[in-house]
């Protein structure tokens, strides 16, 4: 077995074992309303998600995450760079941003429902509110902390404003920006499900609540499984992005050659 | 100082003082520094550690505003990093951008000039890399290279834009002795090739004598230029023959004595 295959085996070993155990125990155990056998959950999963409910529930959820997250990342990096480069602006706005970040985003959902209704706009607004502050704070901290030698170098070589932003400041800050983006992605996933559970007509969160209301516990479990799969897939996708963008950083610190 | 500009003088430092405001009040680093760098010469600035050599170089480079007095470059008062001047930092590991490949590091400053096309920038960068013997390393990242090679990339980056003046801040302080000697000769060769004015800050007395036409000794508290020593060695230098000339040994003794005297004076004074 190659080293790579070994790593794969270790990575997937525990989940596969756990699923196998779940399958066997839930088959053998007496039937319970609250804990249906995995065989039934899998049947429900196939019926609901392969691929009947994809258009009605999965797509709206992913669209909400995608749009809200994109807005947070673009606006967050722009605002963060501005705050990181202008200490006076940073000192002025930092308490406000820190306050918004500390606010549990779920508490803001009712306000967004009143402001923008219960449609896709609301989901995008909630995801943005959940993710934006983390991106801003990480970006501004990273930009303010750029090595003075790097700043001196770009000053003494008279590198233009736009070049400096694109080829010096943002790359120099990128390791910490990416950390913020990773946390923000998790927050986005959590908050869109919360928003959909609170009020919505489509989406995975809506499906979960609907299943609960109709006492469809097997359906609920299938929805839960889907949320897990979606979250895992998104974080794997992010890892691919991170490895690409920060290949130089891993190389610099001797972790791997790009 | 008269307003007339001596054409022979590339950089004129006039009554330069620099104070830092730190904990427990003001610290005077430089005071009354007077120094003129002639067009085309190689001038070294030596002094004991903490003498303010780097501060002086940063004032010349326009990275640090003087507290009083000033620096003139071609007669123009320096208020920020001037064009036609390139600075090589001591810490190549931090001054080369690790997210750009070697070629990207060398071309980036060329973009700011705005006069070259992408193809011309690439050609100029490859020329500069070839001049330091690193044409093959263009596609690599700086951190994939050895310390000496990284500093050669930094030299290529500085010379690619064909500056009239090259400033170097302890450029060879963090490489081994053999690499250091190679880099010294490389810089001398490049300077001969492009005919630029060089100001080198170093704490190494031998290096200052070996490389330069003149050596300025910094000392005192606060620091000023205490001695200017002409190095009238033959223009072509060689690590073996130059360094064994009686004149070389005599010169290095004079420079060393000047640095030592000031450093001893500082210790007894403090």
Interface residues (C-beta under 8 A of the other chain):
Chain A: X147 X149 X150 X152 X153 X155 X156 X157 X158 X159 X160 X163 X167 X168 X171 X172 X174 X248 X249 X251 X252 X257 X258
Chain B: X61 X62 X63 X80 X81 X83 X85 X86 X87 X89 X91 X94 X95 X97 X98 X99 X100 X104 X108 X109 X111 X112 X114 X141 X143 X144 X157 X161
